[in-house]
Amino acid sequence: MARKGIGTIIGRKSVSKGREYARIWIYVPTKVSEDTAFPFEVGMPCLVEIDEENGRLIATPISEKEAIKLGWRKRKRRK
């Protein structure tokens, strides 16, 4: 298993209700996502924070209940 890997920031333009905006995804290498210590599952919410002092992006798993309190809404998965 791998606890480290090189990911990629991916950006796409999106249009919703006539307004254009950028969508950003972070690619996590398969070896990292398959590690038993990987704390996420596809579709689960996470808190994303910028740590300016250390120049890092931090993603922390949170419960759906906590995420909803913060304005998150569960999305239906496409088939």
Stockholm file with secondary structure:
# STOCKHOLM 1.0

chainA/1-79         MARKGIGTIIGRKSVSKGREYARIWIYVPTKVSEDTAFPFEVGMPCLVEIDEENGRLIATPISEKEAIKLGWRKRKRRK
#=GR chainA/1-79 SS CCSCCCCEEEEEEEEETTEEEEEEEEECCHHHHTSTTCCCCTTCCEEEEEETTTTEEEEEECCHHHHHHTTCCCCCCCC
#=GC SS_cons        CCSCCCCEEEEEEEEETTEEEEEEEEECCHHHHTSTTCCCCTTCCEEEEEETTTTEEEEEECCHHHHHHTTCCCCCCCC
//
